[in-house]
Amino acid sequence: MAEARDACGRILGLGREELASIGDRDTERLASVLREREEAITMFMNDETARKDDAFLDKLERIRDMNAMLGHEARKLHQSLKEELIKLRMENKRISGYRNGATITPLGRQVVSRKG
C-alpha cells in the first residue's frame, strides 16, 4: 500500500521535474526524466498491490492531469520554438539582402564574345 503511494508520488514528482525541464528548455534533462517517469508509470501499472488500493483511480486521474499539463507545456514550447525559427529565417533573409547590396562589382568588366 505504501509502495503504491510512493510510486504515485514519484511519478508526480518526475512530472514536475519534466515541467521544469520544459520551462528551462533543457532537452537533455527532459529526455532522462521522461524515461524515468515512463518506467515508474509502467511499474505502477504492473503493481498488483496498487490495484487493490481504493484510491487507485484517483491516482490515475492525477497522473492523467499531470500528463495533460505536460502536453500543454510541450505544445507551448513547440510553438515558441517555431516562432523563433521563423524570426531567425526572416533575419537571415534581411541580412542576405544587405550582403547582396554590399558586394562590389568591378567597373571595367570585360565582355566575353560568344563567337569566340
Rosetta silent file (secondary structure, phi, psi, omega in degrees, C-alpha in Angstrom):
SEQUENCE: MAEARDACGRILGLGREELASIGDRDTERLASVLREREEAITMFMNDETARKDDAFLDKLERIRDMNAMLGHEARKLHQSLKEELIKLRMENKRISGYRNGATITPLGRQVVSRKG
SCORE:     score description
SCORE:     0.000 S_00000001
   1 L     0.000  -47.153 -179.552    0.000    0.000    0.000 S_00000001
   2 H   -67.822  -33.061  178.732    2.763    2.404    0.966 S_00000001
   3 H   -64.420  -38.425  179.163    4.743    1.415   -2.117 S_00000001
   4 H   -64.919  -40.919  177.589    1.821    2.409   -4.328 S_00000001
   5 H   -64.194  -42.371  179.026    1.616    5.813   -2.653 S_00000001
   6 H   -63.678  -40.416 -179.484    5.367    6.249   -3.044 S_00000001
   7 H   -64.438  -42.986  179.300    5.185    5.227   -6.711 S_00000001
   8 H   -64.642  -42.729  177.661    2.398    7.715   -7.394 S_00000001
   9 H   -62.405  -39.043  178.265    4.316   10.443   -5.574 S_00000001
  10 H   -65.030  -43.055  179.500    7.433    9.586   -7.560 S_00000001
  11 H   -61.335  -46.145 -179.866    5.501    9.769  -10.845 S_00000001
  12 H   -66.158  -37.910  177.024    4.036   13.150   -9.936 S_00000001
  13 H   -63.670  -42.369  177.042    7.436   14.401   -8.765 S_00000001
  14 H   -65.575  -33.528  176.053    9.023   13.328  -12.044 S_00000001
  15 H   -64.075  -39.790  177.334    6.182   15.087  -13.861 S_00000001
  16 H   -66.229  -39.055  176.423    7.001   18.310  -12.018 S_00000001
  17 H   -62.916  -38.870  179.003   10.678   17.871  -12.945 S_00000001
  18 H   -64.156  -41.580  176.083    9.614   17.353  -16.542 S_00000001
  19 H   -60.272  -42.401  179.462    7.590   20.587  -16.436 S_00000001
  20 H   -64.332  -40.405  179.101   10.614   22.419  -15.056 S_00000001
  21 H   -65.065  -38.857  177.028   12.835   20.981  -17.805 S_00000001
  22 H   -64.425  -43.405  179.237   10.350   22.082  -20.449 S_00000001
  23 H   -63.077  -36.324  179.956   10.249   25.553  -18.913 S_00000001
  24 H   -85.131   -7.275 -177.486   14.053   25.722  -18.835 S_00000001
  25 L    60.014   36.360  178.417   14.296   24.250  -22.348 S_00000001
  26 L   -95.787   88.960 -173.773   16.734   21.650  -21.031 S_00000001
  27 H   -71.088  -30.316  179.281   16.153   18.867  -23.547 S_00000001
  28 H   -66.153  -47.265  178.225   18.902   16.599  -22.221 S_00000001
  29 H   -66.844  -37.290  179.731   17.437   16.540  -18.714 S_00000001
  30 H   -59.253  -43.393 -178.597   13.934   16.310  -20.173 S_00000001
  31 H   -63.369  -43.142 -179.105   14.780   13.104  -22.041 S_00000001
  32 H   -69.195  -39.794  179.001   16.173   11.378  -18.949 S_00000001
  33 H   -66.332  -37.862  179.032   13.262   12.466  -16.727 S_00000001
  34 H   -62.026  -44.332  177.592   10.801   11.302  -19.383 S_00000001
  35 H   -62.756  -43.547  178.994   12.383    7.831  -19.443 S_00000001
  36 H   -61.262  -43.804 -178.710   12.340    7.647  -15.632 S_00000001
  37 H   -66.582  -38.526  177.902    8.693    8.686  -15.483 S_00000001
  38 H   -62.520  -43.489  177.919    7.746    6.172  -18.164 S_00000001
  39 H   -64.609  -40.209 -179.668    9.440    3.365  -16.202 S_00000001
  40 H   -65.340  -39.998  178.269    7.762    4.493  -12.972 S_00000001
  41 H   -65.186  -41.878  178.705    4.324    4.511  -14.625 S_00000001
  42 H   -61.408  -45.163  178.505    4.933    1.026  -16.048 S_00000001
  43 H   -63.442  -40.352 -179.645    5.956   -0.292  -12.635 S_00000001
  44 H   -63.784  -42.950 -178.339    2.940    1.394  -11.017 S_00000001
  45 H   -69.868  -29.526 -179.500    0.524   -0.112  -13.531 S_00000001
  46 H   -86.509   -7.626 -177.514    2.019   -3.601  -13.127 S_00000001
  47 L   -80.081  116.619 -178.280    1.931   -3.485   -9.313 S_00000001
  48 H   -68.149  -32.976 -179.738   -0.914   -5.675   -8.044 S_00000001
  49 H   -67.609  -29.873  178.464   -0.925   -4.025   -4.599 S_00000001
  50 H   -68.103  -34.933 -179.450   -1.582   -0.663   -6.252 S_00000001
  51 H   -69.308  -24.440  178.835   -4.666   -2.072   -7.977 S_00000001
  52 H   -81.865  -14.267 -179.221   -6.075   -3.126   -4.616 S_00000001
  53 L   -68.625  134.653 -179.244   -5.712    0.408   -3.306 S_00000001
  54 L   -65.184  -27.880 -175.939   -9.054    2.231   -3.025 S_00000001
  55 L   -95.057   16.290 -176.929   -7.517    5.448   -4.309 S_00000001
  56 H   -58.265  -46.944 -179.879   -6.015    3.809   -7.419 S_00000001
  57 H   -64.654  -36.877  177.075   -8.392    5.585   -9.812 S_00000001
  58 H   -62.677  -41.259  178.523   -7.784    8.894   -8.068 S_00000001
  59 H   -64.904  -41.862  178.465   -4.048    8.421   -8.522 S_00000001
  60 H   -63.252  -37.821  177.539   -4.523    7.575  -12.181 S_00000001
  61 H   -65.660  -38.804  177.485   -6.602   10.722  -12.637 S_00000001
  62 H   -65.302  -39.820  177.806   -3.883   12.830  -11.022 S_00000001
  63 H   -65.922  -40.075  177.753   -1.307   11.243  -13.330 S_00000001
  64 H   -61.860  -42.594  178.581   -3.617   11.890  -16.317 S_00000001
  65 H   -62.930  -39.649  178.011   -3.963   15.525  -15.281 S_00000001
  66 H   -63.988  -41.774  178.180   -0.182   15.820  -14.981 S_00000001
  67 H   -63.443  -38.983  177.787    0.198   14.333  -18.479 S_00000001
  68 H   -63.913  -41.384  178.472   -2.324   16.834  -19.849 S_00000001
  69 H   -64.116  -41.468  178.258   -0.389   19.678  -18.232 S_00000001
  70 H   -63.738  -41.265  178.053    2.872   18.335  -19.692 S_00000001
  71 H   -62.316  -40.894  178.266    1.309   18.100  -23.137 S_00000001
  72 H   -63.035  -45.357  179.773    0.101   21.689  -22.888 S_00000001
  73 H   -65.108  -38.965  179.078    3.549   22.931  -21.844 S_00000001
  74 H   -64.883  -39.508  177.307    5.212   20.926  -24.610 S_00000001
  75 H   -64.624  -39.559  177.692    2.862   22.455  -27.190 S_00000001
  76 H   -63.454  -41.992  178.736    3.667   25.952  -25.877 S_00000001
  77 H   -63.689  -43.509  179.091    7.395   25.193  -26.121 S_00000001
  78 H   -59.922  -44.278  179.982    6.946   23.839  -29.642 S_00000001
  79 H   -64.155  -42.534 -179.463    5.056   26.971  -30.688 S_00000001
  80 H   -67.102  -38.014  176.949    7.664   29.302  -29.204 S_00000001
  81 H   -65.708  -38.048  178.036   10.487   27.406  -30.924 S_00000001
  82 H   -63.031  -43.853  179.022    8.575   27.566  -34.208 S_00000001
  83 H   -64.192  -39.400  178.139    8.149   31.329  -33.834 S_00000001
  84 H   -64.513  -40.214  178.297   11.856   31.748  -33.051 S_00000001
  85 H   -64.815  -38.617  178.038   12.812   29.763  -36.151 S_00000001
  86 H   -64.740  -43.414  178.021   10.535   31.918  -38.307 S_00000001
  87 H   -62.331  -40.000  179.958   12.095   35.083  -36.871 S_00000001
  88 H   -64.518  -41.932  177.229   15.573   33.659  -37.494 S_00000001
  89 H   -61.927  -43.032  179.497   14.731   32.894  -41.135 S_00000001
  90 H   -63.515  -40.275  178.600   13.400   36.408  -41.637 S_00000001
  91 H   -64.988  -41.179  177.678   16.538   37.879  -40.079 S_00000001
  92 H   -62.990  -39.709  176.761   18.731   35.732  -42.326 S_00000001
  93 H   -63.296  -41.954 -179.496   16.827   36.949  -45.395 S_00000001
  94 H   -63.082  -45.405 -178.494   17.253   40.547  -44.259 S_00000001
  95 H   -67.515  -38.857  179.059   20.984   40.125  -43.707 S_00000001
  96 H   -65.518  -30.274  175.402   21.467   38.322  -47.025 S_00000001
  97 H   -63.496  -40.350  176.071   19.783   41.293  -48.709 S_00000001
  98 H   -65.329  -38.696 -179.044   22.435   43.575  -47.220 S_00000001
  99 H   -63.994  -43.188  179.903   25.159   41.195  -48.363 S_00000001
 100 H   -65.557  -36.100  179.306   23.865   41.247  -51.939 S_00000001
 101 H   -76.014  -21.675 -175.961   23.677   45.036  -51.901 S_00000001
 102 H   -92.831   -6.093  179.649   27.131   45.427  -50.405 S_00000001
 103 L   -71.917  140.178 -176.757   29.049   43.378  -52.971 S_00000001
 104 L   -98.577  124.557  177.223   31.306   45.490  -55.138 S_00000001
 105 L  -101.046  137.829 -179.913   31.232   44.868  -58.854 S_00000001
 106 L   -65.700  144.022 -177.654   34.229   45.950  -60.910 S_00000001
 107 L   -72.545  -38.705 -175.226   33.641   48.952  -63.152 S_00000001
 108 L  -100.994   63.898  177.747   35.544   47.706  -66.169 S_00000001
 109 L   -68.762  140.221  176.937   34.060   44.296  -66.783 S_00000001
 110 L   -90.397  135.772  179.160   35.276   42.657  -69.879 S_00000001
 111 L   -89.490  131.135  179.864   32.655   41.392  -72.223 S_00000001
 112 L   -97.012  130.604 -179.636   33.248   37.891  -73.465 S_00000001
 113 L   -81.146  134.859  179.406   32.245   37.243  -77.030 S_00000001
 114 L   -75.731  -20.897 -177.968   30.132   34.176  -77.577 S_00000001
 115 L   -76.392  -17.078  175.812   31.547   33.762  -81.053 S_00000001
 116 L    94.372    0.000    0.000   34.932   33.010  -79.643 S_00000001
